Amino acid sequence: MTEDKSTIEVEVVEIDGVSAPANAQNRSHESDREPTGPSWQQWQKWPGRVRQLDPKWMPLWIILGVIALGLILTVGVVIGLIFVVLRIIQNILMGFVSIFAPTQTGPLRPR
């Protein structure tokens, strides 16, 4: 029994409006001469692409923004409730302490 392994080679011409890189054989010869990675000219194009968000993703950004705002508000409400509960406990404890603390009898008179 022999197994036949076949290799399928496909050439990618364009993906999302971006041309495919040079084929693998050309890249292997170029990599001997040049360092790997994108060239500086390709990186110079990124600032414009980063500043302009793709409009098709805008509903996702809106939904994520609403979720983030909801989480921030929820955390704020929880912190506020903790603060209010701690103040109530503090006032109750101060009330108990003031009941058992000695008080002055009679009016205050300067000496």
Buried (B, 14 or more C-beta within 10 A) or exposed (E): EEEEEEEEEEEEEEEEEEEEEEEEEEEEEEEEEEEEEEEEEEEEEEEEEEEEEEEEEEEEEEEEEEEEEEEEEEEEEEEEEEEEEEEEEEEEEEEEEEEEEEEEEEEEEEE
